[in-house]
Amino acid sequence: MEAMRRLVRWLGISDGNMEEGSLRCDVNVSVRKQGDPVLGQRCEIKNMNSMRFARRAVEYEANRQIEILENGGRIEQETRGFDAAAGITYSLREKEQAHDYRYFPDPDLPPVIIRPAELERIRAEMPPLPEVLEQEFQTTRGLPAYDAQQLTQDRATALYFLELAGAPANPKLAANLLINKLIPWAAENNCAIADCPVPTSHWVEFLHLIESNQLSASAAYQRLFPALLENPDASPTLLAADENLLQTSDADFLSALADEVLARFPDKVLEYKKGKKGLLGLFMGELMKASKGKADPKMATKVLEGKLIG
């Protein structure tokens, strides 16, 4: 059901909103004992308007049928409804057999013949389908399965990711920006990601600041992200500088801070030198606090380790 909804959204056929009636489904449930070659009698639960309700209906109906069979009863083929409030299915009517529907060909609908050349032309014009891009995002972009799935829920999001990751940016950083910030922002504002006022080029610059360690990820997402939404035309680098968010890797500056921090903890320094290496986290925390978050963590760690070894 989720794959079907993703596909119709991807192709622009439907918005796939089940609660609004854009997509509905009937659920057919049957059970049989393990190893029994004969299929069980089925019951059809009509007109499910939510995937959550469909899951609950399947679970309840399967258990209902199992209980009947284990008590020596017989499953009647029927059409049932689902009571969402009570979480149960209930009988609507006895299920007819196929011949009872009196199906017959419609004389006004002639056969449609599609030639191989026409099929190839259609295939050539089709956009990449979601499952293809989902696999590609994992194999060529190195994304985890969860990220790839989230980014291919709709075509606009996938294309936006390709635009971000097509620039010299880390695909995982681009995925994090979309999944953790831009998709929730779009949902909260009831709009498409493409409607974001911040140009894609600015998000690429935003990601570069993180990747180059000029800006910590926490400062980027907690402070620069909302600042960019309020000032979409501003350069992320200049805005980060105005907000005093840019990190420094200046060796002299970090060396002075490291000396100050280590001087305050002589006992901890001795413990570290005796083998308690976990104390490096304490020193780093104090150095970051002293720098007001502006120290480049990698450079700061290197400076601290150099002084602790010496």
C-alpha positions in Angstrom: 0.0 0.0 0.0 2.8 2.4 0.8 4.6 1.5 -2.4 1.4 2.2 -4.4 0.8 5.5 -2.7 4.4 6.5 -3.3 4.1 5.6 -7.0 0.9 7.5 -7.6 2.3 10.6 -5.9 5.6 10.2 -7.8 3.8 10.1 -11.2 1.5 13.0 -10.3 -1.6 10.8 -10.7 -3.0 11.5 -7.2 -2.0 13.0 -3.9 -2.6 9.6 -2.3 -4.3 11.1 0.8 -6.4 8.2 2.1 -8.2 10.2 4.7 -9.5 12.5 2.0 -10.6 9.7 -0.3 -7.9 10.0 -2.9 -6.8 6.4 -2.2 -8.8 3.6 -0.7 -8.4 -0.2 -0.4 -10.2 -3.4 0.3 -8.4 -5.9 2.6 -8.8 -9.6 1.9 -7.8 -11.9 4.9 -7.6 -15.7 5.1 -5.8 -18.0 7.4 -4.7 -21.7 7.3 -2.8 -24.0 9.5 0.9 -24.2 8.9 1.6 -26.9 6.3 -2.0 -27.1 5.1 -1.9 -27.1 1.3 -5.5 -25.8 1.1 -6.0 -22.0 1.2 -8.4 -20.7 3.9 -11.7 -19.1 3.2 -11.4 -15.4 2.7 -13.3 -12.4 4.1 -13.1 -9.0 2.4 -13.0 -5.8 4.6 -14.3 -3.0 2.5 -13.2 0.6 2.0 -10.3 1.1 4.3 -9.3 4.8 4.4 -6.0 4.7 6.3 -3.0 2.4 6.4 -3.1 2.3 10.2 -6.7 1.1 10.1 -5.8 -1.5 7.5 -3.0 -2.9 9.7 -5.4 -3.0 12.6 -8.2 -4.6 10.5 -5.8 -7.4 9.2 -4.6 -8.1 12.7 -8.1 -8.3 14.2 -9.6 -10.3 11.3 -6.7 -12.9 11.3 -7.1 -13.4 15.0 -10.9 -13.7 14.7 -10.6 -16.4 12.0 -8.0 -18.3 13.9 -10.2 -18.4 17.0 -13.2 -19.7 15.0 -11.1 -22.4 13.4 -9.5 -23.5 16.7 -12.9 -23.8 18.3 -14.1 -26.1 15.5 -16.0 -23.5 13.5 -16.1 -22.6 9.8 -15.2 -19.4 8.1 -18.0 -18.0 6.0 -17.0 -16.0 2.9 -18.4 -12.6 3.5 -17.9 -8.9 3.1 -17.1 -7.1 6.4 -16.6 -3.5 7.6 -14.1 -2.1 10.1 -15.1 -0.2 13.2 -12.1 2.1 13.9 -13.3 3.2 17.3 -13.7 -0.4 18.6 -10.9 -1.9 16.5 -13.1 -4.7 15.2 -14.5 -6.0 11.9 -18.2 -6.7 11.5 -20.3 -8.5 9.0 -21.9 -6.5 6.2 -23.2 -9.1 3.8 -22.6 -12.6 2.5 -19.9 -12.7 -0.2 -21.1 -13.7 -3.6 -19.2 -15.9 -6.0 -17.7 -14.4 -9.2 -20.5 -15.8 -11.4 -23.1 -14.0 -9.2 -21.8 -10.7 -10.4 -22.9 -11.6 -14.0 -19.7 -10.1 -15.5 -19.7 -9.7 -19.3 -17.5 -7.9 -21.8 -18.5 -4.2 -22.6 -19.1 -4.0 -26.3 -18.1 -0.3 -26.3 -14.6 -1.0 -25.0 -12.6 -2.6 -27.8 -9.2 -4.2 -27.2 -6.2 -1.8 -27.0 -3.2 -2.9 -28.9 0.1 -1.4 -27.8 3.0 -2.1 -30.2 6.6 -2.7 -28.9 7.9 0.5 -30.4 5.2 2.5 -28.6 6.1 0.8 -25.3 9.8 1.7 -25.7 8.9 5.3 -26.5 6.8 5.5 -23.3 9.6 3.9 -21.3 12.1 6.4 -22.6 9.9 9.3 -21.5 9.2 8.0 -18.0 11.1 9.6 -15.1 13.2 7.3 -12.9 10.8 5.4 -10.6 11.2 5.7 -6.8 12.5 2.2 -6.2 15.3 2.8 -8.8 16.4 6.0 -7.2 16.1 4.5 -3.7 18.5 1.8 -4.7 20.8 4.3 -6.4 20.9 6.6 -3.4 22.2 3.6 -1.4 24.7 2.2 -3.9 26.2 5.4 -5.5 25.5 8.0 -2.8 26.3 5.8 0.2 23.1 6.6 2.1 21.5 4.3 4.7 18.4 2.5 3.6 16.2 4.6 5.9 17.5 7.9 4.4 17.1 6.6 0.8 13.5 5.6 1.5 12.6 8.9 3.1 14.1 10.9 0.2 12.1 9.0 -2.4 8.6 9.3 -0.9 7.8 11.9 -3.5 9.5 13.0 -6.7 10.0 16.7 -5.7 12.0 15.7 -2.6 14.2 13.3 -4.6 15.0 15.9 -7.2 15.7 18.5 -4.5 18.2 16.0 -2.9 19.8 15.4 -6.3 20.2 19.2 -6.7 21.9 19.5 -3.3 24.0 16.3 -3.6 24.9 17.1 -7.2 27.0 20.0 -5.9 30.3 19.4 -4.1 28.5 18.4 -0.9 28.5 15.3 1.2 25.3 13.3 0.3 24.8 12.3 4.0 24.8 16.0 5.1 22.4 16.8 2.3 20.1 14.0 3.4 20.2 15.1 7.0 19.3 18.7 6.0 16.3 17.4 4.0 15.0 14.7 6.4 15.6 16.6 9.7 14.9 20.1 8.7 13.4 20.9 5.3 10.8 18.1 5.1 9.4 18.9 8.6 9.5 22.7 7.7 7.5 22.0 4.5 4.9 19.9 6.5 4.6 22.5 9.2 4.0 25.2 6.6 1.8 23.0 4.4 3.8 23.7 1.3 6.3 22.0 -1.0 10.0 22.0 -0.3 10.5 23.8 -3.6 8.6 26.7 -2.1 11.3 27.3 0.5 12.4 30.9 0.1 16.1 30.0 0.6 17.8 29.3 -2.7 19.3 25.8 -3.2 22.7 27.4 -3.7 22.5 28.9 -0.2 21.8 25.4 1.3 24.8 24.1 -0.6 26.9 26.9 1.0 25.3 26.0 4.4 26.4 22.4 4.0 29.9 23.4 3.0 30.3 25.4 6.2 29.5 22.2 8.2 31.6 19.9 6.0 34.6 22.3 6.2 34.3 22.5 10.0 33.8 26.3 9.8 30.5 25.7 11.5 29.3 23.1 14.0 26.3 21.0 13.0 24.4 22.1 16.2 25.0 25.8 15.5 24.1 25.3 11.9 20.7 23.6 12.6 19.8 25.5 15.8 20.8 29.0 14.8 21.8 29.4 11.2 18.9 27.4 9.7 16.1 29.7 11.3 18.2 32.8 10.5 18.4 31.8 6.8 14.6 31.3 6.7 14.2 34.8 8.1 16.8 36.2 5.7 16.7 34.0 2.6 18.7 36.4 0.4 21.6 36.6 2.9 24.8 34.7 2.3 25.0 31.8 4.8 28.7 32.6 5.5 28.1 36.3 6.1 25.1 35.5 8.2 27.0 33.0 10.3 29.8 35.6 10.8 27.2 38.2 11.9 25.7 35.7 14.4 29.3 35.0 15.6 28.9 31.3 14.8 32.0 30.5 12.7 34.5 28.2 14.3 38.2 29.0 14.4 41.1 26.6 13.8 43.7 29.3 14.7 46.5 27.3 16.5 47.7 30.1 18.7 44.1 30.9 19.9 43.4 27.2 20.7 46.7 26.7 22.3 46.1 29.5 24.8 42.6 28.1 25.6 44.1 24.6 26.1 46.7 26.0 28.5 44.0 27.8 30.5 41.8 24.7 30.7 44.6 22.2 31.7 45.9 24.7 34.3 42.5 24.5 36.0 42.5 20.7 36.3 46.1 19.6 37.3 44.8 16.5 39.1 42.8 15.4 36.0 45.8 16.0 33.8 47.8 13.6 36.0 45.0 11.0 35.9 44.9 11.3 32.1 48.7 10.7 31.9 48.3 7.6 34.0 45.9 6.2 31.5 42.4 7.6 32.1 42.0 8.7 28.5 38.3 9.4 28.8 39.1 12.6 30.5 39.9 14.1 27.1 36.1 14.7 26.8 36.2 16.8 30.0 39.0 19.0 28.6 37.3 19.3 25.3 34.0 20.3 26.9 35.8 23.0 28.9 37.7 24.3 25.9 34.6 24.5 23.8 32.9 26.4 26.6 35.8 28.8 26.9 35.7 29.4 23.1 31.9 29.9 23.2 31.6 27.1 20.8 33.9 28.7 18.2 36.7 26.2 18.4 37.2 23.7 15.6 36.7 20.4 17.4 39.2 18.5 15.3 41.9 21.1 15.7 41.1 21.6 19.4 41.4 17.8 20.1 44.8 17.8 18.3 46.1 20.7 20.3 44.9 19.2 23.6 46.4 15.8 22.9 49.7 17.4 21.9 49.9 19.2 25.3 48.8 16.2 27.3 51.4 14.0 25.7 54.2 16.6 26.1 
